[in-house]
Amino acid sequence: MTERQIELANALAKCTFAVGTFDKRFAAHMATIAKYSPEFPLSPSQIYHLYRMAHRYRRQITDIEIPTQAEIDELKALAEENIQ
């Protein structure tokens, strides 16, 4: 994980989510990876979802730079390309 990804994962861990949602489980999983094994490389899909969630919950994240929609679109294309 890069420093920015670690920062985003830790910020998302502090957000409030609806009970039992994918977003809540994913944020907890990313925070665990950031804390215990930050050298673990993320897949393009994981990076895309991390940035997408940071943008979605941007009102709850105040202390770091939020990814732009253009960055998220680039990551989405990369993730889709990697799947095929």
trRosetta pair geometry for C-beta under 8 A, 3 or more apart (Angstrom, degrees):
i j d omega theta_ij theta_ji phi_ij phi_ji
1 5 4.3 -131 -166 92 93 125
1 6 5.1 115 126 -57 126 83
1 9 7.2 -33 -157 -7 152 141
1 33 6.7 125 -39 130 137 108
1 34 6.0 -83 86 -102 169 73
1 38 4.9 -89 50 -162 110 71
1 39 7.6 -82 22 -64 73 8
1 40 6.6 20 -21 68 92 70
1 41 7.4 178 -46 -116 47 31
1 42 5.9 61 -91 -22 78 109
2 5 4.7 97 51 7 75 103
2 6 7.1 -137 95 -4 39 87
3 6 5.7 -55 -150 36 32 112
3 7 6.2 35 151 -21 65 107
4 7 5.5 -54 -148 36 32 115
4 8 6.3 31 154 -18 66 105
4 65 8.0 -48 -136 66 108 104
5 8 5.7 -52 -145 38 32 110
5 9 6.2 33 155 -20 65 106
5 34 7.4 -159 123 -96 79 108
5 42 6.4 -155 -166 3 155 144
5 47 6.8 -65 -107 -120 126 85
5 50 6.2 36 -144 132 88 159
6 9 5.8 -54 -145 37 29 111
6 10 6.3 26 157 -15 64 108
6 34 4.4 138 -137 -145 73 110
6 38 5.6 10 -93 -131 126 121
7 10 6.1 -59 -148 39 26 108
7 11 6.3 25 154 -18 63 110
7 64 5.3 156 156 -128 119 153
8 11 5.7 -57 -145 38 30 111
8 12 6.2 29 157 -19 66 107
8 30 7.9 -45 105 148 86 140
8 50 5.6 97 114 163 133 105
8 51 7.0 -33 -161 -89 165 52
8 54 4.7 -55 -151 -78 114 139
8 64 7.0 -148 -81 109 58 151
8 67 7.7 14 -102 -25 140 109
9 12 5.9 -55 -146 37 28 110
9 13 6.6 37 152 -29 61 103
9 27 7.4 162 -153 -156 62 60
9 30 3.9 -137 -130 140 110 103
9 31 5.1 176 158 -80 93 51
9 33 7.0 -93 -158 66 161 92
9 34 4.1 168 89 -37 140 142
9 50 6.5 -39 -73 -142 81 122
10 13 5.6 -47 -151 23 33 117
10 14 7.3 27 153 -15 60 102
10 31 6.1 108 -96 -125 44 89
10 34 5.8 -129 -51 118 84 154
10 35 7.9 114 -91 -62 95 86
11 14 6.1 -62 -164 32 36 108
11 15 7.3 47 142 -36 65 98
11 54 7.0 61 84 -123 124 100
11 61 4.6 58 164 -128 127 115
11 63 7.2 -161 -111 57 116 91
11 64 5.5 -106 -65 22 151 133
12 15 5.4 -39 -157 8 47 120
12 27 4.1 -134 138 -136 111 109
12 30 6.6 27 68 75 134 131
12 31 6.9 -142 78 -57 88 102
12 50 7.4 -126 -16 -151 154 74
12 53 5.8 46 -121 123 138 122
12 54 6.3 -88 -66 -83 109 73
12 57 6.5 106 -122 65 80 144
12 61 7.3 -25 -71 -74 54 127
13 27 5.7 172 -83 157 49 98
13 28 6.7 99 -121 -100 87 46
13 30 7.6 -143 -59 82 94 86
13 31 3.6 77 -77 -89 130 147
14 60 7.5 -173 104 149 84 108
14 61 7.9 118 69 -97 106 74
15 27 6.6 -99 49 -149 109 163
15 57 4.7 12 -136 174 156 148
15 60 4.4 98 -122 109 92 147
15 61 6.9 -40 -72 -54 111 86
16 60 6.6 -158 23 -122 78 151
17 21 5.5 -129 163 50 114 122
17 23 5.2 -167 -135 98 133 106
17 24 3.7 -174 93 -77 148 95
17 27 6.8 176 -39 22 143 141
18 21 4.8 76 73 -30 92 130
18 23 7.7 72 38 52 83 116
18 24 7.1 -125 66 -35 50 124
19 24 7.4 -9 -136 -11 21 167
20 24 7.1 41 23 49 6 138
21 24 4.8 100 60 3 82 100
21 25 7.2 -152 96 0 46 86
22 25 5.9 -62 -150 42 34 107
22 26 5.8 31 156 -19 71 112
23 26 5.8 -58 -141 40 26 110
23 27 6.1 27 159 -20 64 108
23 53 5.8 153 -142 -124 98 120
23 56 7.6 -100 -124 91 140 145
23 57 7.8 138 180 -43 135 126
24 27 6.0 -54 -145 35 26 110
24 28 6.5 24 156 -16 61 107
25 28 5.9 -59 -151 38 30 110
25 29 6.2 30 153 -20 66 109
26 29 5.6 -55 -147 37 31 113
26 30 6.2 29 157 -16 66 107
26 49 6.2 -87 -177 142 151 131
26 50 7.9 -146 153 -81 113 63
26 53 6.9 -171 99 -56 127 157
27 30 5.9 -55 -145 39 29 108
27 31 6.3 30 155 -20 64 108
27 53 6.6 -157 -75 157 97 154
28 31 5.8 -55 -147 37 29 112
28 32 6.4 33 153 -21 63 105
29 32 5.7 -54 -151 33 30 113
29 33 6.6 29 152 -16 64 104
30 33 5.6 -52 -148 37 34 111
30 34 6.2 36 152 -20 66 106
30 46 7.5 158 -95 -177 105 105
30 50 5.9 140 -124 -104 155 109
31 34 5.6 -52 -145 37 32 113
31 35 6.2 27 156 -18 65 109
32 35 5.9 -59 -145 38 28 107
32 36 6.0 -14 172 16 67 114
33 36 6.9 -75 -129 53 20 82
33 37 5.8 -57 -154 66 62 86
33 38 7.2 112 144 -90 69 43
33 40 5.4 -98 -162 64 107 137
33 42 7.7 103 134 -79 156 97
34 38 5.6 39 -151 -94 44 90
35 38 7.7 124 4 -51 6 92
37 40 4.3 59 125 -26 107 115
42 46 4.1 -125 -173 90 103 126
42 47 5.0 128 111 -56 126 83
42 50 7.2 -17 -174 -12 162 141
43 46 4.7 98 52 5 77 102
43 47 7.1 -142 93 -4 41 86
43 79 7.9 84 134 -124 89 91
43 82 7.4 171 178 129 94 152
44 47 5.7 -54 -147 37 33 112
44 48 6.3 38 154 -22 66 105
44 75 6.9 -177 -173 -167 83 77
44 78 4.9 -131 -158 125 133 99
44 79 4.3 -173 128 -93 101 66
44 81 8.0 -56 129 60 165 83
44 82 4.6 135 41 3 142 156
45 48 5.6 -51 -147 34 32 114
45 49 6.4 27 156 -14 65 106
45 79 4.5 111 -85 -149 59 119
45 82 7.1 -132 -37 76 85 128
45 83 7.3 75 -66 -64 120 103
46 49 5.9 -57 -146 40 30 107
46 50 6.2 35 154 -23 65 107
47 50 5.6 -53 -147 35 30 115
47 51 6.4 24 157 -12 64 107
47 75 5.8 -129 113 -152 98 127
47 79 7.5 -164 61 -71 87 110
48 51 6.1 -63 -151 41 27 105
48 52 6.0 27 154 -21 66 112
48 72 7.1 96 -154 -157 72 68
48 75 4.1 172 -99 137 78 109
48 76 5.4 114 -145 -82 130 52
48 78 7.3 -175 -65 67 113 93
48 79 4.3 -51 -22 -35 148 147
49 52 5.5 -52 -138 39 32 114
49 53 6.1 32 161 -19 65 106
50 53 6.1 -58 -149 37 24 107
50 54 6.5 26 152 -20 61 107
51 54 5.6 -52 -147 34 34 113
51 55 6.5 32 154 -17 65 104
51 67 4.3 -7 -159 28 100 169
51 71 6.3 -120 -174 120 145 107
51 72 5.2 -170 124 -99 115 81
51 75 5.6 107 43 31 146 164
52 55 5.8 -57 -153 37 31 109
52 56 6.2 31 150 -21 65 109
52 72 5.5 107 -85 -146 69 122
52 75 7.9 -140 -42 86 89 129
52 76 7.8 80 -69 -71 120 102
53 56 5.3 -53 -141 38 35 114
53 57 6.0 4 167 8 70 110
54 57 6.6 -68 -136 54 23 87
54 58 6.6 61 152 -78 58 77
54 61 6.3 -25 -156 17 78 166
54 66 5.8 -178 145 -143 99 76
54 67 5.6 86 85 14 124 103
55 58 5.6 -11 -156 -43 32 115
55 66 6.1 115 -100 173 57 106
55 67 5.5 -73 -59 72 100 91
55 68 7.9 73 -103 -165 121 7
55 69 6.8 111 -148 -82 151 62
55 72 5.8 -43 -16 -59 153 145
57 60 4.9 -39 171 38 93 113
57 61 6.1 83 114 -15 87 103
58 61 5.6 -67 -139 48 39 101
58 66 4.5 41 -126 -128 115 153
61 64 6.2 -47 167 47 110 93
61 66 6.4 130 90 -85 122 102
67 71 4.5 -114 -171 80 100 136
67 72 5.8 113 128 -53 123 89
68 71 4.9 104 57 4 75 100
68 72 7.2 -140 99 -2 44 88
69 72 5.5 -55 -149 38 37 114
69 73 6.3 41 152 -23 68 104
70 73 5.7 -51 -147 34 31 113
70 74 6.6 34 153 -19 62 103
71 74 5.8 -54 -153 34 32 112
71 75 6.5 27 152 -15 65 107
72 75 5.7 -56 -149 39 33 110
72 76 6.3 38 151 -25 66 105
73 76 5.5 -49 -146 32 32 115
73 77 6.6 33 155 -18 63 102
74 77 5.9 -56 -154 35 31 109
74 78 6.4 29 150 -17 65 108
75 78 5.5 -54 -146 39 35 113
75 79 6.1 35 154 -20 67 106
76 79 5.8 -54 -146 37 29 110
76 80 6.3 27 156 -16 64 108
77 80 5.9 -56 -145 40 29 109
77 81 6.1 31 155 -21 64 109
78 81 5.7 -55 -146 37 28 113
78 82 6.3 29 154 -21 63 108
79 82 5.7 -55 -148 34 30 112
79 83 6.7 35 152 -26 63 102
80 83 5.7 -48 -151 26 35 113
80 84 6.9 25 157 -13 64 104
81 84 6.3 -61 -154 36 31 104
